[in-house]
Amino acid sequence: MSGDGFTTRAVHATGEGLASVRQAPASVPIYQTSTWRFSDGDEFVDVLNGARAGYAYGRGYGNPTVDAFESVLASLEGTEAAFAFSSGMSAIHAVCVALAKSGDRIVVSRELYGGTYSLFKSVLPRYGIVVETVDPHDPEAVRRALPGAALFYCETIANPLCTVADLAVLGAACRDAGVPAVVDNTFASPYLCNPVDHGFGYVVHSVTKMIAGHSDLVAGAVCCTASTRDAVRRVALDTGGAMPPFEAWLCLRGVETLELRMERMCASAMALAEMLAGRPDVSAVHYPGLEAHPHHERAAKLLRPGLFGSMFSFEIEGGVEPAARWCEALEVAWIGASLGGTHTLVCHPASTTHRQIAVEERRASGLSDGLIRVSPGIENTLDLLADFESALGAL
Ligand SMILES: Cc1ncc(COP(=O)(O)O)c(C=O)c1O
């Protein structure tokens, strides 16, 4: 190395250690770098153009830690490839913009996460994309709407009423109409369902939730084919939103226990939903694991045998006040946004996230006054049952 000034050494004197590590570490290293060195300009250009393997820059040109997470996720979803984003919303935005352009029409489920609904209502129309909403449980309406559409979009298990989409029927309708099928598989996670088996070419995730699993980051992903991944990646190159390396490392660590967490969380959801369904102070329980749920049979066919998801919602008799009081009386579960983490989280939309929305509008979107969404964590199921029952006793 030429130049031995103090700061020159501080910047350059890393030796050759990094390049000469021979053994593979048990944990994928965090390549916490935004840029990479090239031996000459030709290599730089070749890597940028994809003519030579290598890394160039963090905003969608790849990073070994992010690559490792994408490989794991693609394997779990059964897709050829995946592209990782810095949030679920950036993943959803990218797949829509990759597939639809100004003047196109897209067909979307009317049962969607609020942020996705807002993207479709407020952002995509400003790009000149026409958004048509359909009832995903009316296959004839979906078939009528599909011809000529740039994409179809739905959620495997919808937020927050936990309805279950008939992915086989919807995937076949998209295939017949030649329309790319996109599904948000966040609530199910790849452990419960692989939508590619049902004809969905694009599977999006809020990786923030079950996959990362510890409520310590925000991330997203699109799982698709190797060739369609390129169009999705192009959007990240042009608009930003690629996953950073430290988040990728946390996701790699989190996803290792996805099966164990989902097994526990689904078991707790079933136990809690069954207990709540037997209570006089609870007017409804929305959980596909209950035989009374309108999509119980469908969920049994679609999801991993014996499991019906970890998310459920229920309605407390008496409306806004008792529901808010029930949440506040909990001691093990926390009141909070998000879901899919190790801690049990509950959310009462009418007194929190949706309190500014006009009452009639909120009710019309299925969020009744007493509705509470529950995301069981991995705590002991008996502790959660006792916590929920004692909070009901405090009403
Ligand atoms: C089903 C679903 N999809 C997408 C998102 C958006 O993901 P993110 O918050 O990671 O941007 C969420 C967030 O709550 C969600 O619940």
The ligand as an SDF file (V2000), in Angstrom:
LIG
                    3D

 16 16  0  0  0  0  0  0  0  0999 V2000
  -51.1350   -7.9470    4.6130 C   0  0  0  0  0  0  0  0  0  0  0  0
  -50.1420   -6.8200    4.5630 C   0  0  0  0  0  0  0  0  0  0  0  0
  -49.5340   -6.5390    3.4060 N   0  0  0  0  0  0  0  0  0  0  0  0
  -48.6300   -5.5300    3.3090 C   0  0  0  0  0  0  0  0  0  0  0  0
  -48.3200   -4.7420    4.3880 C   0  0  0  0  0  0  0  0  0  0  0  0
  -47.3270   -3.6180    4.2360 C   0  0  0  0  0  0  0  0  0  0  0  0
  -46.0920   -4.0350    4.7090 O   0  0  0  0  0  0  0  0  0  0  0  0
  -44.9630   -3.0520    5.3230 P   0  0  0  0  0  0  0  0  0  0  0  0
  -45.5310   -2.4370    6.5650 O   0  0  0  0  0  0  0  0  0  0  0  0
  -43.8080   -3.9770    5.5550 O   0  0  0  0  0  0  0  0  0  0  0  0
  -44.6660   -2.0190    4.2760 O   0  0  0  0  0  0  0  0  0  0  0  0
  -48.9200   -5.0050    5.6360 C   0  0  0  0  0  0  0  0  0  0  0  0
  -48.5920   -4.1760    6.8170 C   0  0  0  0  0  0  0  0  0  0  0  0
  -49.2250   -4.2480    7.8540 O   0  0  0  0  0  0  0  0  0  0  0  0
  -49.8620   -6.0740    5.7210 C   0  0  0  0  0  0  0  0  0  0  0  0
  -50.4980   -6.3690    6.8840 O   0  0  0  0  0  0  0  0  0  0  0  0
  1  2  1  0
  2  3  1  0
  2 15  2  0
  3  4  2  0
  4  5  1  0
  5  6  1  0
  5 12  2  0
  6  7  1  0
  7  8  1  0
  8  9  2  0
  8 10  1  0
  8 11  1  0
 12 13  1  0
 12 15  1  0
 13 14  2  0
 15 16  1  0
M  END
$$$$
